[in-house]
Amino acid sequence: MRNFLFLMTYQDFEDLPIWKNAIAVAKEINLLTKNLAFSKDLGLKDQIRRAAVSISSNIAEGFERCNNKEFIRFLYYAKGSASEIRTQLLIAHDLGYFDDNQYYNFRNKLKALAISIGKFIAYLKKHP
């Protein structure tokens, strides 16, 4: 069962800052992959989009499991998806699908999101 302090702060997964950030990243990834270069590489485009949606989806699913152990497991999946996207974006960048600024901007956002998820995992581990 979630601890009392956690329940007072977050009633729904939509209240979680990491979930909100993951949604924002998914929207930005969707816009980024609409460019002409990505239209020729449907496999990579679809994989990046699925991984982006996976972050917020895993946060939501884990939250609804209603216990920290399960929630932490799904947060690790979400964190892994953020790293998966970083890898895919590097490949897309190397293929010339977008410029250095776009790549570094998204890489930094994904790293920050993964760090935030990691800190939340650490919090939950300390407050079982």
N, C-alpha and C positions, 0 to 999 in steps of 0.2 A: 504494500500500500504506500502511496506517496506520503511524504511527511507533511505535517500541518502547514509549515511555512511555505512550502512549494504550492500547496493548494490555495493558500491565500493570495499568492502572487499570480498564478497562472491557472485560470479556470478552464481554458480551452487551448488547443494547440495553436489556434490563430492569434493568441496573445503572445506567443513566444517570439522574441526578437530574431532568433536564428531562423525560425520558419518564415517570418516576413522577409528577411534578407534572402533566403533561398528562393522565395517566389520572385523577388526582384531580379535575382541572377537568372532564373529561368526565362523571364520575359526578355531580358537583354540578350541572352543566348539565342532566343528565337529570332529576334531582330537581326542579330549579327549573321545568322546563318541564312537569312533571306537574300543575301547578296548574290550576284550573278555567278561568281566563281563556285560557290557552294551548290548552286543548282545543278551543276554537272557531276557532283559527287554525292549522290543521294544516300549512300551507305554511311559515310562519315557524318553528314548532316543529321541524319536520323539518329545515329548513335549518340551524338553530342546532345541532341534535344532530349532523348530518352534519359540520359544520365542527369541532365539538368532538372528534369521533372522528378527524377528519383530522389533527389536531395530532400525537397519539401515533402514528398510523399512518405518517405521513411521517417521523417521527424513526426509527421501526423500519425502514422500507424503506430509507431513506438509509444507516443503519448497516450494513445487510446488503449494500450495494453494494461494501463493502470498499475504498473509496478516498475520500480526503478531498474531492476535487472533486465527486463525486457526492453524498456525504454533505452537503456544504455546500448544494448545490442543493435537496435535500429539506428541509434545515433552514429554508431561506428559504420554502419552501411552508408548513411548519408555522407559522412566524412570521406569514405572511400569513393563515393560517386564524385565528390568535388575534385579529388585527385585524378580520377578517370578523365574528367573533363579537361583538366590541365594538360594531361598527356595528349588528348585529342586536339586541343587547341594548338599545341606545339606542332603537331603534324600538319594541321591546316595552315598554320603560319609558314612552315617550311615549304608547303606547296604553293604559297603565294596567294592564299585566299583572303588575307587581310594584312595590314601593315604592322610595323613594330609597336606603334602606340596602342592600337587596338589589342594586340596580343598581351602586352605588359599590363594594360589596364585590367583586362579580364583575369589574367594570371594573379594579379595582386588581389582582386576581389575574391577570387576563389580561395587563395591562401588565407585571407582574413576570415572568410566564412569557415574554413576548416579549423582555424585556430579558435574561433568562437565556439564551434561545436565541441572541440576538445576541452575547452574550459568548462563548458556546461557538463560534459561527461565527468570531469574531475569533481565538480560540485555535487553531482548526483551520487558519485561513489563515496563522498564524505558524508552524505546525508541519506543513508539507505532507508 
